[in-house]
Amino acid sequence: MRTRVIISARGVVTIPAELRRAFGLEAGEELIAEQTAEGILLRPAVSVPVEIYTEERIAEFRSDEEEIERLLPEPD
């Protein structure tokens, strides 16, 4: 599908509703803009939440590892 879009004075490009629906894009979602030999490629960005581990959380991981080792001993 080819659609003409206009860049605003602030550099904003509106993606037409038909394309947003076709690709499941919603307001506030992030896209990656990439330069390619054919032009500009826009694709959805994948964001992964990051957890900062507290000492308590690290202790929980250690405890879980010990339990796993107890339940699944190393093969001889």
Summary of the structure (lengths in Angstrom):
residues: 76
radius of gyration: 23.2
end to end distance: 60.2
largest distance: 69.2
contacts: 105
relative contact order: 0.09
helix: 32%
strand: 18%
